[in-house]
Amino acid sequence: MVSRRSEQSEAGDEQMGLLFEAPAQVEDTRHIWQVGDLVAEARAHLERRFADLWVEGEISNLRKAPSGHMYFTLKDGEAQLPAVLFRRQASLLRFRPQDGLQVLVRGRISVYEQRGQMQLMGETMEPLGAGSLQLAFEQLKAKLKARGLFEAERKKPLPKYPKCVGIVTSPSGAVIRDFVHVAHRRHAGLEVVLYPAVVQGDSAAAEVAAGIAYFNKTQEVDAIVIARGGGSLEDLAPFNNEFLAEAVAASGVPGGSAVGHETGFTISGFVGGLRGRTPLG
């Protein structure tokens, strides 16, 4: 016979057993990412969301790698963003980026997966304020002036009575007709030799420099004139080119520049021995 006390004890033990019974198995629904997978997913999302945008900021920590790639940080008062222009894009810039310059950069957002770092992949860049061509002009002017290329002492004097003048310009423009007309009117015995060159566009600076080199090699002229008519800063950009400025400065034959109208100035004009205006008269 089981006593009432024993029955009560057994009932209590049963209730305690239910209280401490192991919970039912709960399915683990967490999704666990591998780091590489997560960063790759974030990169894909950012590249879809920010595939083409303009970003304004100040350049800092600018570094140009031996490969030609340009690395820098865009910053404002609130945040900063790593950015890069690869060699091809960097080579197409018309001005020289520098720390402290306020710019607009067009590109896309991506993630450098090895560092898990968001960055702006730049396609092009514009300075704020002055346009890129004007800024490039001022930068190159300051650079060459510091080197003394504008000093009168280093410029070769033009002959007072030249017998033969070489002109580097377009054979189809009004400039060559004006030049020949004025030359024969002022000095009937003067011989004019034309070196035909493109005077506008991407190849113009190299063609004009080739003309200078040609006349230096043949030594058939007493002076060299590079010439073209007036135009916008874009039109005159080849004559604000460092490569052409170096060619003018290095010429063993004295020379001058007749590029642009009277109120316009070019780097080649500053480097050359004499600057004339167009139209010639």
Steps between C-alpha positions, in 0.01 A plus 500: 500500500637838390458779748343834399828675576680278252236570234537871553879472479485309175260756352731780599798325350308459176412869489864594564605268221267675257639837614859406416427298187740580204344750255398386156771538230475845329618518139798737447388745225807725506677561168871501555704691242855433401686832505586482131142422401362786707745757362435377144122533555543852640719591204243376251224694676700826509607467138137457392373783720778751426606413145536861377518803726681829563673560833626837623784525747851617580801298388734377772773234528554509123744233380596410143625143471780394263230321299337837426199435723399794718385432857349767726235574761194718445388670818268763639426612853303185579670202338762373261499256210798319343514545123707390203547603138671227302780582258288555190252728675778689680688558174195669346475772766566849368633631831727377777308389813653606830422484871253763615332538161120492501377272222209312349569135423275286283516125551347204679513361851664165555667303780865399513437149625845427643451785748122508516527868411247703304657720232414727209621374163545825308442544128563873474570799723428872479632780721236720661526869428744548212452262209746219445665666197547831681639322804736294283617821331574670832673192643727457197570872481613504863711187452686625192542849642664350810742319267590830333364413156330838467812702579617724216864407566453140386309583183696509174472839326328505164713608204435857390498415129419130457532353152280197561226441757335169577137503602325211669126523446205358310545518122130566447435774755489876457815538711744375235345727235522801731856416600626469143319818397641707785850352466522585129355846558756585765798306369471404134810282507392291801456131432222321693511124553186329624498194724136381485357405837166449667448793738197375692417173674688230686779454244571869445768552767703203372471613136607856578792370708597277205507810279737674741723192503495486119622856456769448764622191315505650149637838619354663189320780682617794708190506720197288577145623553221281633161642411126454508199731523296582804262271682374386834723369777405152379609586145835638620567214744777342283703820537467479879665160499816422700643276226472781245638755746807280550545477122483878464745554787746241363502632143842608375331719240346817645126513474179674580131432542204647315219313668163641599378857490669795663326454834580129517809338646648153469781318676690463172476877461655557842787260423568622145724792417228721355122498516296634211127542464255359248359594259840610371513849357 
